[in-house]
């Protein structure tokens, strides 16, 4: 199973994980379905939205214990789990899997403190140690955005070559520094616009990281282009709250201007994702750490 932050709810929450694994076990091991106890058997016929996460978890653990053969669970992108569920809840579930007899678990994620601390002492493998590709893909993405910006600005071929050769492939921090320098070179007004956008997103991420209680993470609304548009224009926000009929047209126009500003002002550090909600995010976790 893989988590996908830009997908729908079932693609990134724990409920989707539980349903996916139960389905794979019951389909892959045909005889297992015949062993389902009466109570669980009645539940099988219920629509997914009538199941609680606790019921799904209990059925999944029962299925794992009833398997006649060892089971290996592969979980990809666990760092993309929905913030409403949170890393801690997912890691608790993974720990239950690991303690279930006959079950092994292999997970992958970008490096992060919650995962490093909870998985400390477990066998690990850093992908860049095998592929020698640390930062290369991110370097390529940012470099291409820089070349695109240069073309739009009328840079000559020699200037584009200079951009390309300025930073060694894989040196992401140096590329971030170069990106910020170019934002400064674009002029004070453009730099101010970029600073407002980047600082707003960073403040949101700071809030998201702090929004944890003893009971777990506190759900926070997803940052998207719509929310960012309103957050950056207090007058527009007030007009929409007061039911101003013209506010909707102003909002749509301002949103599309903001989409262009993100693409042109932030040097590729910030992007609008191609999902249904037009989520706004930094290009990579390392950008947050750098900024």
GUTOR-800416 format. One line per field, with one value per residue (C-alpha): residue number from 1; chain; x, y, z. Coordinates in nm, 2 decimals, decimal comma, always signed. Layout:
i (NUM | ...);
ch (A | ...);
c1 (X | ...);
c2 (Y | ...);
c3 (Z | ...);
***
This chain:
i (1 | 2 | 3 | 4 | 5 | 6 | 7 | 8 | 9 | 10 | 11 | 12 | 13 | 14 | 15 | 16 | 17 | 18 | 19 | 20 | 21 | 22 | 23 | 24 | 25 | 26 | 27 | 28 | 29 | 30 | 31 | 32 | 33 | 34 | 35 | 36 | 37 | 38 | 39 | 40 | 41 | 42 | 43 | 44 | 45 | 46 | 47 | 48 | 49 | 50 | 51 | 52 | 53 | 54 | 55 | 56 | 57 | 58 | 59 | 60 | 61 | 62 | 63 | 64 | 65 | 66 | 67 | 68 | 69 | 70 | 71 | 72 | 73 | 74 | 75 | 76 | 77 | 78 | 79 | 80 | 81 | 82 | 83 | 84 | 85 | 86 | 87 | 88 | 89 | 90 | 91 | 92 | 93 | 94 | 95 | 96 | 97 | 98 | 99 | 100 | 101 | 102 | 103 | 104 | 105 | 106 | 107 | 108 | 109 | 110 | 111 | 112 | 113 | 114 | 115 | 116 | 117 | 118 | 119 | 120 | 121 | 122 | 123 | 124 | 125 | 126 | 127 | 128 | 129 | 130 | 131 | 132 | 133 | 134 | 135 | 136 | 137 | 138 | 139 | 140 | 141 | 142 | 143 | 144 | 145 | 146 | 147 | 148 | 149 | 150 | 151 | 152 | 153 | 154 | 155 | 156 | 157 | 158 | 159 | 160 | 161 | 162 | 163 | 164 | 165 | 166 | 167 | 168 | 169 | 170 | 171 | 172 | 173 | 174 | 175 | 176 | 177 | 178 | 179 | 180 | 181 | 182 | 183 | 184 | 185 | 186 | 187 | 188 | 189 | 190 | 191 | 192 | 193 | 194 | 195 | 196 | 197 | 198 | 199 | 200 | 201 | 202 | 203 | 204 | 205 | 206 | 207 | 208 | 209 | 210 | 211 | 212 | 213 | 214 | 215 | 216 | 217 | 218 | 219 | 220 | 221 | 222 | 223 | 224 | 225 | 226 | 227 | 228 | 229 | 230 | 231 | 232 | 233 | 234 | 235 | 236 | 237 | 238 | 239 | 240 | 241 | 242 | 243 | 244 | 245 | 246 | 247 | 248 | 249 | 250 | 251 | 252 | 253 | 254 | 255 | 256 | 257 | 258 | 259 | 260 | 261 | 262 | 263 | 264 | 265 | 266 | 267 | 268 | 269 | 270 | 271 | 272 | 273 | 274 | 275 | 276 | 277 | 278 | 279 | 280 | 281 | 282 | 283 | 284 | 285 | 286 | 287 | 288 | 289 | 290 | 291);
ch (A | A | A | A | A | A | A | A | A | A | A | A | A | A | A | A | A | A | A | A | A | A | A | A | A | A | A | A | A | A | A | A | A | A | A | A | A | A | A | A | A | A | A | A | A | A | A | A | A | A | A | A | A | A | A | A | A | A | A | A | A | A | A | A | A | A | A | A | A | A | A | A | A | A | A | A | A | A | A | A | A | A | A | A | A | A | A | A | A | A | A | A | A | A | A | A | A | A | A | A | A | A | A | A | A | A | A | A | A | A | A | A | A | A | A | A | A | A | A | A | A | A | A | A | A | A | A | A | A | A | A | A | A | A | A | A | A | A | A | A | A | A | A | A | A | A | A | A | A | A | A | A | A | A | A | A | A | A | A | A | A | A | A | A | A | A | A | A | A | A | A | A | A | A | A | A | A | A | A | A | A | A | A | A | A | A | A | A | A | A | A | A | A | A | A | A | A | A | A | A | A | A | A | A | A | A | A | A | A | A | A | A | A | A | A | A | A | A | A | A | A | A | A | A | A | A | A | A | A | A | A | A | A | A | A | A | A | A | A | A | A | A | A | A | A | A | A | A | A | A | A | A | A | A | A | A | A | A | A | A | A | A | A | A | A | A | A | A | A | A | A | A | A | A | A | A | A | A | A | A | A | A | A | A | A | A | A | A | A | A | A);
c1 (+0,00 | +0,13 | +0,01 | -0,04 | -0,08 | -0,22 | -0,49 | -0,83 | -0,90 | -0,87 | -0,53 | -0,38 | -0,56 | -0,53 | -0,88 | -0,77 | -0,47 | -0,69 | -0,94 | -0,66 | -0,48 | -0,81 | -0,91 | -0,57 | -0,57 | -0,92 | -0,88 | -0,52 | -0,60 | -0,94 | -0,98 | -0,94 | -1,29 | -1,45 | -1,30 | -1,44 | -1,63 | -2,00 | -1,98 | -1,71 | -1,89 | -2,20 | -1,98 | -1,83 | -2,16 | -2,17 | -2,06 | -1,72 | -1,85 | -2,03 | -1,72 | -1,53 | -1,15 | -1,14 | -1,36 | -1,14 | -0,82 | -0,97 | -1,07 | -0,73 | -0,54 | -0,77 | -0,69 | -0,32 | -0,33 | -0,54 | -0,31 | -0,16 | +0,15 | +0,39 | +0,28 | +0,50 | +0,34 | +0,50 | +0,40 | +0,53 | +0,53 | +0,42 | +0,53 | +0,24 | -0,03 | -0,31 | -0,25 | -0,58 | -0,45 | -0,10 | +0,24 | +0,20 | -0,12 | +0,02 | +0,34 | +0,13 | -0,05 | +0,28 | +0,40 | +0,09 | +0,17 | +0,52 | +0,41 | +0,16 | +0,31 | +0,40 | +0,39 | +0,69 | +0,67 | +0,88 | +0,81 | +0,96 | +0,94 | +1,14 | +1,36 | +1,18 | +1,21 | +0,90 | +1,01 | +1,37 | +1,29 | +1,02 | +1,20 | +1,54 | +1,72 | +1,53 | +1,72 | +1,73 | +1,85 | +1,91 | +1,82 | +2,09 | +2,35 | +2,24 | +2,15 | +2,41 | +2,13 | +2,10 | +1,93 | +1,98 | +1,61 | +1,53 | +1,83 | +1,70 | +1,35 | +1,48 | +1,73 | +1,47 | +1,24 | +1,54 | +1,61 | +1,24 | +1,25 | +1,56 | +1,40 | +1,09 | +1,33 | +1,51 | +1,84 | +2,09 | +2,21 | +2,54 | +2,35 | +2,14 | +2,45 | +2,60 | +2,28 | +2,31 | +2,68 | +2,67 | +2,57 | +2,69 | +2,42 | +2,30 | +2,42 | +2,07 | +2,16 | +2,38 | +2,10 | +1,86 | +2,12 | +2,14 | +1,76 | +1,73 | +2,01 | +1,82 | +1,50 | +1,69 | +1,82 | +1,46 | +1,40 | +1,27 | +0,90 | +0,92 | +1,14 | +0,87 | +0,60 | +0,81 | +0,89 | +0,52 | +0,42 | +0,71 | +0,67 | +0,29 | +0,34 | +0,62 | +0,40 | +0,13 | +0,38 | +0,51 | +0,15 | +0,09 | +0,40 | +0,30 | -0,07 | -0,02 | -0,18 | -0,14 | -0,42 | -0,25 | -0,25 | -0,51 | -0,66 | -0,58 | -0,75 | -0,54 | -0,35 | -0,47 | -0,48 | -0,83 | -0,73 | -0,41 | -0,59 | -0,82 | -0,54 | -0,34 | -0,63 | -0,81 | -1,04 | -1,15 | -1,20 | -1,42 | -1,63 | -1,69 | -1,79 | -2,04 | -2,19 | -2,07 | -2,20 | -1,90 | -1,65 | -1,68 | -1,57 | -1,28 | -1,18 | -1,16 | -0,96 | -0,72 | -0,68 | -0,56 | -0,32 | -0,18 | -0,14 | +0,08 | +0,27 | +0,36 | +0,50 | +0,69 | +0,80 | +0,92 | +1,20 | +1,03 | +1,05 | +0,67 | +0,42 | +0,05 | -0,01 | -0,23 | -0,49 | -0,86 | -0,80 | -0,50 | -0,29 | +0,00 | +0,33 | +0,70 | +0,88 | +1,04 | +1,07 | +1,43 | +1,32 | +1,13 | +1,44 | +1,66 | +1,42);
c2 (+0,00 | +0,35 | +0,68 | +0,97 | +1,32 | +1,47 | +1,20 | +1,16 | +1,09 | +0,71 | +0,75 | +0,92 | +0,82 | +0,52 | +0,40 | +0,36 | +0,16 | -0,07 | -0,13 | -0,19 | -0,45 | -0,63 | -0,65 | -0,78 | -1,05 | -1,17 | -1,17 | -1,31 | -1,59 | -1,71 | -1,96 | -1,69 | -1,54 | -1,87 | -1,85 | -1,51 | -1,54 | -1,47 | -1,12 | -1,01 | -1,19 | -0,97 | -0,66 | -0,76 | -0,67 | -0,32 | -0,02 | +0,11 | +0,43 | +0,24 | +0,08 | +0,24 | +0,25 | +0,03 | -0,24 | -0,23 | -0,26 | -0,56 | -0,74 | -0,68 | -0,81 | -1,11 | -1,18 | -1,15 | -1,40 | -1,65 | -1,66 | -2,00 | -1,84 | -1,55 | -1,21 | -0,91 | -0,57 | -0,30 | +0,06 | +0,33 | +0,71 | +0,68 | +1,05 | +1,14 | +1,02 | +1,26 | +1,52 | +1,43 | +1,09 | +1,19 | +1,01 | +0,88 | +0,70 | +0,54 | +0,43 | +0,28 | +0,07 | -0,04 | -0,14 | -0,36 | -0,52 | -0,59 | -0,76 | -0,99 | -1,34 | -1,43 | -1,07 | -0,86 | -0,49 | -0,28 | +0,09 | +0,38 | +0,75 | +1,07 | +1,12 | +1,30 | +1,32 | +1,12 | +0,83 | +0,84 | +0,83 | +0,56 | +0,34 | +0,38 | +0,05 | -0,11 | -0,22 | +0,07 | +0,15 | +0,50 | +0,51 | +0,75 | +0,50 | +0,26 | +0,49 | +0,77 | +1,00 | +1,21 | +1,54 | +1,49 | +1,48 | +1,78 | +1,96 | +1,88 | +2,01 | +2,34 | +2,38 | +2,33 | +2,59 | +2,83 | +2,78 | +2,83 | +3,15 | +3,26 | +3,20 | +3,40 | +3,68 | +3,68 | +3,53 | +3,44 | +3,09 | +3,17 | +3,30 | +2,98 | +2,78 | +2,98 | +2,90 | +2,53 | +2,51 | +2,73 | +2,45 | +2,09 | +1,83 | +1,70 | +2,01 | +2,11 | +2,36 | +2,55 | +2,55 | +2,70 | +2,97 | +3,05 | +3,05 | +3,31 | +3,52 | +3,53 | +3,63 | +3,92 | +4,01 | +4,02 | +4,34 | +4,46 | +4,44 | +4,08 | +3,98 | +4,12 | +3,92 | +3,60 | +3,67 | +3,71 | +3,39 | +3,18 | +3,31 | +3,25 | +2,88 | +2,84 | +2,98 | +2,73 | +2,44 | +2,56 | +2,56 | +2,22 | +2,08 | +2,23 | +2,12 | +1,81 | +1,73 | +1,44 | +1,27 | +1,31 | +1,57 | +1,84 | +1,84 | +2,15 | +2,26 | +2,18 | +2,48 | +2,54 | +2,82 | +2,92 | +2,96 | +3,13 | +3,38 | +3,48 | +3,48 | +3,73 | +3,97 | +4,08 | +4,31 | +4,02 | +3,79 | +4,05 | +4,10 | +3,73 | +3,69 | +3,98 | +3,83 | +4,09 | +3,97 | +4,11 | +3,93 | +3,60 | +3,75 | +3,94 | +3,61 | +3,41 | +3,68 | +3,72 | +3,35 | +3,32 | +3,61 | +3,44 | +3,11 | +3,30 | +3,49 | +3,15 | +3,02 | +3,34 | +3,49 | +3,20 | +3,05 | +2,71 | +2,68 | +2,70 | +2,52 | +2,47 | +2,09 | +1,94 | +1,80 | +1,87 | +2,13 | +2,31 | +2,25 | +2,48 | +2,33 | +2,38 | +2,18 | +1,95 | +1,90 | +2,01 | +2,35 | +2,40 | +2,30 | +2,53 | +2,83);
c3 (+0,00 | -0,07 | +0,07 | -0,17 | -0,01 | -0,33 | -0,37 | -0,22 | +0,15 | +0,11 | -0,06 | +0,23 | +0,55 | +0,78 | +0,69 | +0,33 | +0,44 | +0,65 | +0,37 | +0,12 | +0,33 | +0,43 | +0,06 | -0,05 | +0,22 | +0,15 | -0,23 | -0,23 | +0,02 | -0,09 | +0,19 | +0,45 | +0,37 | +0,47 | +0,82 | +0,90 | +1,24 | +1,23 | +1,38 | +1,14 | +0,85 | +0,91 | +0,91 | +0,57 | +0,40 | +0,54 | +0,32 | +0,40 | +0,55 | +0,81 | +0,95 | +1,23 | +1,22 | +1,53 | +1,35 | +1,04 | +1,26 | +1,45 | +1,13 | +0,98 | +1,28 | +1,29 | +0,92 | +0,98 | +1,27 | +1,07 | +0,76 | +0,70 | +0,55 | +0,65 | +0,54 | +0,44 | +0,44 | +0,22 | +0,31 | +0,08 | +0,16 | +0,52 | +0,57 | +0,34 | +0,58 | +0,63 | +0,91 | +1,06 | +1,14 | +1,21 | +1,21 | +1,57 | +1,50 | +1,19 | +1,37 | +1,65 | +1,39 | +1,23 | +1,57 | +1,61 | +1,27 | +1,38 | +1,70 | +1,51 | +1,47 | +1,12 | +0,99 | +0,87 | +0,77 | +0,53 | +0,52 | +0,33 | +0,39 | +0,36 | +0,67 | +0,95 | +1,33 | +1,41 | +1,20 | +1,30 | +1,67 | +1,66 | +1,41 | +1,59 | +1,60 | +1,31 | +1,00 | +0,76 | +0,41 | +0,27 | -0,10 | -0,19 | -0,05 | -0,32 | -0,61 | -0,54 | -0,64 | -0,33 | -0,42 | -0,80 | -0,88 | -0,67 | -0,82 | -1,17 | -1,09 | -0,95 | -1,22 | -1,49 | -1,32 | -1,32 | -1,69 | -1,76 | -1,56 | -1,75 | -2,09 | -1,99 | -1,88 | -2,22 | -2,10 | -2,38 | -2,44 | -2,26 | -1,96 | -1,95 | -1,96 | -1,67 | -1,47 | -1,55 | -1,46 | -1,15 | -0,90 | -0,90 | -0,94 | -0,60 | -0,41 | -0,30 | -0,03 | -0,28 | -0,52 | -0,26 | -0,19 | -0,56 | -0,59 | -0,31 | -0,47 | -0,80 | -0,62 | -0,47 | -0,82 | -0,95 | -0,77 | -0,43 | -0,53 | -0,66 | -0,36 | -0,12 | -0,30 | -0,28 | +0,09 | +0,18 | +0,00 | +0,14 | +0,50 | +0,49 | +0,39 | +0,64 | +0,92 | +0,82 | +0,83 | +1,17 | +1,30 | +1,15 | +1,33 | +1,66 | +1,64 | +1,86 | +2,19 | +2,43 | +2,24 | +1,91 | +1,62 | +1,59 | +1,24 | +1,04 | +0,72 | +0,41 | +0,28 | -0,08 | -0,34 | -0,22 | +0,14 | +0,06 | -0,16 | +0,12 | +0,38 | +0,18 | +0,13 | +0,45 | +0,26 | +0,03 | +0,33 | +0,50 | +0,19 | +0,14 | +0,50 | +0,47 | +0,16 | -0,09 | -0,43 | -0,62 | -0,38 | -0,56 | -0,90 | -0,72 | -0,55 | -0,87 | -1,04 | -0,74 | -0,71 | -1,07 | -1,03 | -0,72 | -0,92 | -1,16 | -0,89 | -0,72 | -1,05 | -1,14 | -0,81 | -0,59 | -0,80 | -0,79 | -0,41 | -0,39 | -0,62 | -0,67 | -0,68 | -0,96 | -0,73 | -0,69 | -0,42 | -0,58 | -0,26 | -0,21 | -0,09 | -0,08 | -0,35 | -0,09 | +0,29 | +0,27 | +0,15 | +0,48 | +0,67 | +0,47 | +0,49);
***
